Amino acid sequence: MNLAANGADPSGDLLFTNFNQDKTSLAVGTRLGYKLFSLNSVEKLDEIHHYDKGDVCIVERLFSSSLVAIVSLSAPRKLKVCHFKKGTEICNYSYPNTILAVRLNRVRLLVVLEESLYIHNIRDMKVLHTIRDTPPNRFGLCALSDNAENCYLAYPGNNRIGEVQIFDGINLRAVTLIAAHDAPLAAITFNTHATLLATASEKGTVIRVFSIPDGLKMFEFRRGMKRCAQINSLAFSTDSLFLASSSNTETVHVFKLETEKTIKEEPSSQTWMGYFGKALMAPASYLPSQMTEVFSQGRAFAIAKLPNAGQRNICALAVINKLPRILVASADGYLYIYNLDPTDGQECPILRQFSLIPSEGDVMNVPEGEHYQAGLAVSSSRHASCSALSTSNEIEQNVKISDDNEFPPLTLRNE
């Protein structure tokens, strides 16, 4: 969640928050620098690293490695790639316009500008491909799959309606254009293996899930009927059985991705609910298509209540201490952790609240069962340039890219 690049005017010190790919750490950018926190416990929020030498409006970590990509508010067109454990800057790239988003996986690094995208090879940081003249994308909306084998990226294919362009990050070619919504897109995300893509529009009432790469609609969920909302983020669980959605309302919704077989098994026609369901389906062919869509849309399996509405936030589904949790990092400066019952759902109890800009006494413990009530280059391209920070002309690192304790090997040349 980039508060600065997304057109917001943050009143506090917090400029950015985001979870890493496997939801084991949280990155926080502030006007004073950035911090990385470990998410291996609900009892405390351990600080992994902090940098306090300038504002940071984007900081993206590659899984649990030491590789981070950083953009500052004072130099919004420059991307720095750093090894935070060694305290070294590996290289930096300059772009023609403000960097709105950065995404990483083990083979690619994606940089998003308002009307173009740059795809880098993460092993040597060279620009492999540039997608130019994309529809205006002022919020830097994009998604890059965590999976290096199914390496897809998604971005808006139209700024007037909700089309999603799917692009193959390995073979560097367009794959599918998905007509996801009538209104412009507000959020998109892949599941862990990049076999599913979840989307939401600016209207914020319906969330859809499509198969990748063919773009077939698999699920449709209704977030609410009473009011529209600005959906801030979507997040799959690692097993792709659940999908979370956070918005500018006080409610985080969790949907269960049930297959057709599972849905048919319950409820049976012998139950009252089964009879009621059949009664609804019988006249469906006589109803307008908009009405039948409402009947067929899934509802939230579980919800979590934030203490305040109106805050930009980003959500995640993670397993911490062997139990499923809902995580919400909010622009109000707090990380909220909720317990999620995968069998019963309903309203999720809040377990902890941590300040992302900590001061003494900021950790709040909530007894289990209690709830908050609703009130959160090296490149031939003329458009990008890179300089390698080295006294020699070449940097070589023979490091395995799968090693999370290190960072990908780089071979950069000054030009």
Secondary structure, 3 states (H helix, E strand, C coil): CECCCCCCCCCCCEEEEEECCCCCEEEEEECCCEEEEECCCCCCCEEEEEECCCCCCEEEECCCCCEEEEECCCCCCEEEEEECCCCEEEEEEECCCCCCEEEECCCEEEEECCCEEEEEECCCCCEEEEEECCCCCCCCCCEECCCCCCCEEEEECCCCCEEEEEEECCCCEEEEEEEEECCCEEEEEECCCCCEEEEEECCCCEEEEEECCCCCEEEEEECCCCCCCCEEEEEECCCCCEEEEEECCCEEEEEECCCHHHHHHCCCCCCHHHHHHHHHHCCHHHCCHHHHHHHHCECCCEEEECCCCCCCEEEEEEEECCEEEEEEEECCCEEEEEECCCCCCEECCEEEEEECCCCCCCCEECCCCCCCCCCCCCCCCCCCEEEECCCCCEEECCCCCCCCCCCCCCEEECC
